[in-house]
Amino acid sequence: MTKITPLLKGLIAGLAMTGLNLLLISFNRASNAQYLFYLLYAGAIAWTLIDYSKSENYVPNFGSIFGQGFRCFIIITLVTVVFVGIYSSIEDTDKLGEEIRKELIKENEQSIKLGKGPKRLPGEIEMEVANFKKHFVTTNISLATFSTLITGAIFTAAGAGILLMRKK
């Protein structure tokens, strides 16, 4: 029987999560269905850790267990970041920028109605929209990297802790 490595498990999970993202995007669903993303993520890490705990190479200490989960979630992070980078690059930032402009103008109008005066001058609004467009891809990649790494580390640490408690 061929053994599936943590890296391959991470690749499988990353591609499944990317497929789920594309599915959610195509159906314009950002509601509770996004939790399936985290379920797949946790499932891949659990799969990796449980398989490791049953292997002949199992060492019952936090570092070795976390190392196996790390190999899985780092690949998931890589696949996710590549997807976010590509998707963000093809996103229509002009349309998104126009939506932000409208929202900022609306905030100004509400602030004026409350007698507080405008929150931003027209030049400031244009500068915010321009900065949004300029940094859109970089911001999305940074957020995806950080959030996916943190989530993976939390899932892996929790899984390692559970395995250590269960084995005692």
ZIVEN-V747197 format. One line per field, one symbol per residue. ss: DSSP state (a for helix, b for strand, c for the rest). psi: psi as a letter, one per 40 degrees, with the letter a starting at -180 (. if undefined). A space follows every 50 residues. Layout:
# ZIVEN-V747197
ss->???
psi->???
This chain:
# ZIVEN-V747197
ss->cccccaaaaaaaaaaaaaaaaaaaaacccccaaaaaaaaaaaaaaaaaaa aaaacccccccaaaaaaaaaaaaaaaaaaaaaaaaaaaaaccaaaaaaaa aaaaaaaaaaaaaccccccccaaaaaaaaaaaaaaaaaaaaaaaaaaaaa aaaaaaaaaaaaaaaaac
psi->hhhhidddddddddddddddddddddefhebeddeddddddddddddddd dddeieehhgidddddddddddeddddddddddddddddeigdddddddd dddddddddddddeeeiidiidddddddddddddeddddddddddddddd dddddddddddddddde.
